[in-house]
Amino acid sequence: MKNIITYCLLSLMIPATSLFADQEEKPLYKDKKQVIEKRIEDLLSRMTLAEKVMQLNQYTLGRNDNANNMADPVNDIPGEIGSLIYFSSDPELRNRVQHKAMEQTRLGIPILFGYDVIHGFRTIYPISLGQACSWNPGLVEQACAVAAQETRMSGVDWTFSPMIDVARDGRWGRVAEGYGEDPYTNAVFAVASVKGYQGTSLSSKKNVAACLKHYIGYGASEAGRDYVYTEISKQTLWDTYMLPYQEGVKAGAATLMSSFNDISGTPGSANKYTLTEVLKNQWKHDGFVVSDWGSIEQLRPQGVAADKKDAAFKAFQAGVEMDMMNRCYDQHLGDLVKEGKVSQDRLDDAVRRVLRVKFRLGLFDQPYTAVTKEKDRFFLPASLAIAEKLAEESVVLLKNEHKILPLTNVSKIAVVGPMAKNQFDLLGSWAAHGNQDRMVTIYEALKAEYQGKAEVSYAQGCNFDGDLTSGFEEAKNLASKSDVVVLCLGEKRGWSGENASRSTIALPAIQEQLVMELKKLGKPVILILSSGRPLDLTRLAPLSEAMLTIWQPGTPAGKPVAGVVSGRVNPSGKLSMTFPYTSGQIPVYYNQRQSARPHQGKYQDIPSTPLYEFAHGLSYTTFQYGDIKVSAAQLKRNTPLKVEVSVTNTGDRDGYETVHWFISDPVSTISRPVKELKHFDKQWIKKGETATYQFEVDLERDLGFVDGEGKRILESGDYYVMVKDKKVKIEIVD
Ligand code: NOJ
């Protein structure tokens, strides 16, 4: 019924120019030789109010197995719709719907097809939190480029990625989707993924438009509960949350998604300051903002809109151009314009932005997707190689007592635990069209890795949760006959992601109990942990000789794990998010602000330091750091500053080492965090060799700070530049 009304409206409102459409020459907007801005203006001048409004809506199409979302039947899709969330991976279905838009509507405006390609389309990469632990943005860019190619070739032009919400509470399920607790890290990976997705030209059939999300502050969700209030002062907004978006916009991200969260009283999807004053006016973003699913309609329960019409008004005026599945714009925007509440200028600005992205994607000139075979799109050897390397580099060796790893000279390995013979949960929460077909379990991978060298046997031991201990006996029998126990534990994939908050980040008691039981046998225990968040490992750490966190590695599944366990791969990952001592310590993150009494204010019952700090991660080799050298210890503003440190591989094997450069500003007009990451660099160092790591400091960018309006300020005085336990003082003089 709704669509019939839309069609009637459309036919009633056709402007005079189009009555002669048949006799008209090819309209300018269809001429690919014309520049995009001219084409937009020409098209805009031909559009009716209803046609304009329809461009600002997104419905869904195809399969939808996400319980939080519901799909529309295909036949209901009006050809005039601006965008569709495309749940299928079949180019033919896209082409059928696109045909409707191109051939059966008055103006033939192509539909923009979007989808959540978060860590891969069919070839699945590790979750973003794990990707960040690789500290290898070049590799992440390559992974995103592969994802883009698989995506575009499957009929999707636009991904709702990257998620760059700084997040410091592991209870929040969505920490899995971002790059951890640090603003700079999120910024670097935002740029890497935008470059990977969008390449050098959006119109290439291998690239997709990126979407920075969730703008902004969603990661500050109170106590890790999803969709709730966030208390963010303007100073914190700029200090903690803006940088990744600012850099992502600079890198050319075509779109942004407005967030669900209420930012100190003004929800992200009705926030004129962030959406218009900052994004459009200050940063000059000329693409568009899509709402999150339902985030406009949700302005009602959030208490800032009386009804859907009011919600449409508030979101649109604030700067949200496209309505994702709220059914607010399609129902009310036309009336709001007719009533003069929304200006024609704002409407045209919004439509222009949407059309601009469509033109840049080349959709007007090539609206259809070539129909190719799946085997020519997915799991190409080069794509799988990138996935495997990224999964290897994401693994973090948390602990390795007596150098128990790598496991050599063993003849019997017991592989135990609910994650040992599991593929599904290694995929991660937003696995798009990923499937288990090619995934080898950790058990199978270890068997293959140790073929001819050691006997590898399996017992499940327990489930992920519940209280069934009936499998303990079998696991203990196996362990007692083995030289070592490789215990594979962790979280189901549904335990992280959207709407997947947990009150504790410890593993369920049954898994901890299994570790305790096996430890009693006196065999060395190696814990392999797969999760979508940092874990509370305080009780497990003393019960194991070694611990590896593998996150959710995606398609490569068990193979990289087996490589690290056997020593074929030297682990190099370092944490992108702090592992707290207990859930009660949350929020705990490395860049906390300075305390009034650093020596006091500690917990009485637990340490105040985390179990594993940000950037912690071991290698099978050892690295020795030299002193930091600076090009000048005292300098004026606008002077270049170079700092460097040499790192020697003092162990007995080659390996990667990532150097993290931190700064601190002990005295400032606005108190600064105890330290802040400003640069990182990863190099391969052969055993016995020394590498030099350099950081070209831009004084204003790296030593300065932003105020609550985003203005950068560099004050004179002392600063420190730090790597590991090395520290050097820099003085800025006027
Ligand atoms: C809601 C999620 O918050 C967002 O990240 C996602 O892109 C949309 N749903 C579309 O699936």
Residues whose N, C-alpha, C, O or C-beta is under 5 A from the ligand:
A	BS01	NOJ	D116 F160 D292 W293
